[in-house]
């Protein structure tokens, strides 16, 4: 199936590991010119080398997406190398676990908002003008299911409090830019079998055995599928949302969580 995006320039934040890397490699296989943007140079270089080895086109850019100057510089580098990014994938990692009573430094909430929401503000401001000029654009945010249904099985008060703001921002931007052929959507993963998830389960829940994790997923996390998801199950949706065929899908928050989200709407 031709997704109609060959030659498009992709600005992929967090594309050097896990589900992001899987999606970046799939986009490169579709013929996109992919910029891998992350903080760690070694992981960026490794991903770029993997894409190039498979015949794809990629460059690596190190940047902190929570820093507006870094975002501005990174987008400028990509624009110089490939042209304006018409596909952008935005995500950030921020994790300070704890229940409400545990978080005594209130600035952690501000830091979380800056990481989750302001990072998207910075990136949107840099890529939307080029998309609007082209009359075509795809913006995909990789968020979390906690944005819509707060996670109660683990100590997650900061993320539960701040992630919903990102979704409100992106829904508003989606409505404003839909007339210009630009879509803005959020993929909301649940428990996905990545290094981050395993590390979190080990440190915060005390689980490092696969059988115990599966039991916990069914009995405590209450995931109907009874397992964690695979990163490719997220990556495939990200890539579809970047496609020509997804042009009428915008402003959406799409859960990929094995049925964990309990609302019918």
N, C-alpha and C positions, 0 to 999 in steps of 0.2 A: 504494500500500500504506500503510495507516494503521499507524504504529508504536505507537500507544497512549500517547503521551507529551505530547500537547497540554496546555499549562498547567503542566507540570512546571518547576520552577526549576532552572537549570543554573549551577553554579559552575565556570567554565572557566579554568583557569590556562594561560597561554601561548596564549590564543585570539586573539591579535591579529595573528599572522603565519603564513604557510605552511600546513601541514596542519592546525594548530590553528584557524586562521581559517576554512578551508574547512569543517571539522567544525562550528564554532560557527554558521556561516551555514546549514548544513543543519539543525541542531537548531532554529534560529529558524524556518526554513521549515516545520518540523513543528509549530509552535505553542508551542514552549518559551519560557519567559522566561529569557533568557540574560544572565549576568553575565560580562563579559570582564575577566579579571584578569591584569595584567602589570605590568612595571616602567615601561614607557615610555608616558607619557600620550598623546603624539601618535598612536602606533600603536593604542592602546586607543580613542581618540576616533574615529579613522578607521574602525575596524571597527564600532563602535556605529552610526555614521552610515550605513554601508553596509547594516547589518541593518535599521535603521529605514526607510531609503529603499525597501527591498524589502517593507515592510509588517510586519516583525517587531518584537519587543519586546526591548530590551536596555538594559543600563546598563554603565558602565565603572568599574572600581575599580583604582587603582594600588596594588600591594603587592609585597613581596619574599617569596615563599613559603618561603624558607629562614630567615625570621625568624618565630618563633612568635607574637610580639606582632602582627606585621603580618597573619599568617594569621587570628588571632583577630578582629582589627578588620575585615578584609575580609569574613569570613563574617558578622559582625554587621551590616555595611552591607547585604549582600545579603538577609539575613533581614528587616531593617527595610523594604527596598524591595519585596521580592517574597514573602517567606516563607522557610521553611527549604529549603535546597537538597537535593533528592532525587536529583539527578544531579550528580556531581562528576568532573571530568577533571583529573588531576594530572600535571604534567610540569615539568621544570626543564632549564636549559641550563648545562652546566659542561664546559669543555674546556681541559685543559692537555696538549698532546701530548708524546710522548716515549717512548723505550724505558726499560727499568728503570735502566740506567746513567745516563740523562740526568736523572732525577728525584732531585735531591740534597736538596731540601726535603721532608722526609717529611710535613710538615703538609698538603701538597697532597692526600695520600690522605685525610686527615681532612676537609678541605674538600669533597672529592668525595663522601664518605659523607654529610656534612651536606646537601649539595645534592641528591643523588639519593634518599637513604633517609630522612633525618630530615625533609625537607620533606613527604614522604608521611605520616610519623607525625603531624606537626603538623596537616595537613589532615584526615586520618582522624579524629583526636580531635574536631575541630570539627564535622564533618558526620555522623558515624555516629549520634550520639544522635537527631537529627531523623529520620534514615532509619528507625531502629529504632522510634521512636514511631509513624511512619506505616505500618510494616509493609511498606515498599517502598523500595528504593534501588538506584542503579547507580553504581559507582565504576570508572572506567576510567583506567588509568595508561598514558601514552605513554612507553614505554621505548626499548630498543635491542636489536637482535639479539645484541650483544656480551655481554649478560647470561647467555646460555646457551652461546654458542660464541665464545670470545675472538677478536677480530679480529687477524689476523697480517699482513695486507697493508699496514697502516699502523701508525704509532707510537702505540699506544693503551693503554699499560700501566695507567694510572690507572683509566680506565673499565672495562677488563677485570677489574680487581681489585675495584672497588666496586659496579658495577651489579648483580651477582648478589645482593647483600644485599637490594636492594629487592624482588626477586622472592620471596625467602624470606619477607620480611615480609608481602607481599600475599597469598601463598598461605595463610599462617597466619591472617590476618584473614578471608580468604574463607571458610575452614572455620568460624571462630567465628561469623560473622554470617549464614551461609546460612540457618539456621532462621528468621530474621526477614525473609525476602524480599529480602535485600540480596545483590547480586552484586558481585564484585571481580575484574577481569580486567586483563591487560596486553596492549597491542598493541605488537609489537616490529618497528618498521620496519628495513629494511636501508638500502641507498643510495637516498635519495629526492631528487628534483630540486628542492631548495629552495635559497634563498640561502645558508644555512649550509653545505650540502654543497658547493656550487660554491666558496665561499670556502675551505673546508678543502682541497679538491682543488688549488686554485690555490696555496695557501700551503705545504702539506705534501707534495704530490706533484708540483707544477709543471705542472699540467694546466689549461688554460682553453679548449681547443678541443673542440667537441662530438664530432667524429669520434675524436679521441684519447681522450676520456673513454670513449666506447663501446668502443673497443679495450681500454682498461685494465679496464673492467668485465668483459669476457669473458676476457681473458688473465691478468690479475693478481688482481683481486678474485674472479674465477671465479663470476660471476653467470650462471646458465644462461639467463636471459631476455635477457642481453646488453645491458641498459640500466638506467638508474636508474628507479625508480618515480615515478609522478605523485602529487602530494599528495592528489588526490581519491580515489586508490586506498587511501589510509590513512583519510581522513576518512569514507568510506562504512562502513568496518568499525567505527570509533569510534561512529558514530551507531547502527548496528545493535546494538552491545553495550549501548547506553542504552535500547533498546526494550523493550516489554512482551514481545515474542516471544523475547527473549534471557534470559528469567527462569530457565531451567534450565542456563545456561552460566555457571559461576563457577569461580574458582581457576585460570583458564587463562592460558597465555602463548602468544600467537598471532603467528606470524611472517608478515610481509608483506615478502618480500625477494627475489622473483624466483627462488626456489629455491636461494638461496645456502647456506642451512643444510644441512649434509650428513647429519646424523643422520636415520635413518628414524623416530625416536621424538620 
